[in-house]
Amino acid sequence: MTKNLIEIEENGKKLSPILPENIKNYLIDIDGTICDDIPNEEPERMATAKLYPDALVTLNKWFEEGHVITFFTSRTEEHRKVTEEWLKVNGFKYHGLLMGKPRGGNYHWVDNHMVRATRFTGKFTDLVEKESKIQVFEN
């Protein structure tokens, strides 16, 4: 992945590297997005979660196109092994797995880099551009 990062300098000081414009850094939820929605309180169901086939096709296509795929899940560290095995058995290609995303939705991500959000509504399709109202910090 690091081969795609661009080093940035400002006033002789290095800043955090960024990806080229044509490469996206996807953070993908697991439960209810790529498979059945399984709560942490029922971990026995995680190994047999029903795959959403369109998620597999789309995410692996993005991976092959050179985009960065990182799963970001509310599952806890104790669920890492079963989650990694499920991803492997089902054929997902990815770069990283982040555990412990806060639960409950209504996410507001604050970052010094561009953030774009796409709400999953039941099926992976091609992404389309759409204008929408957003909240930003006042200048």
Secondary structure as GFF3:
##gff-version 3
##sequence-region A 1 139
A	DSSP	three_ten_helix	2	4	.	.	.	ID=ss1
A	DSSP	beta_strand	6	10	.	.	.	ID=ss2
A	DSSP	beta_strand	13	18	.	.	.	ID=ss3
A	DSSP	beta_strand	25	28	.	.	.	ID=ss4
A	DSSP	three_ten_helix	43	48	.	.	.	ID=ss5
A	DSSP	alpha_helix	53	64	.	.	.	ID=ss6
A	DSSP	beta_strand	68	72	.	.	.	ID=ss7
A	DSSP	three_ten_helix	77	79	.	.	.	ID=ss8
A	DSSP	alpha_helix	80	89	.	.	.	ID=ss9
A	DSSP	beta_strand	96	98	.	.	.	ID=ss10
###
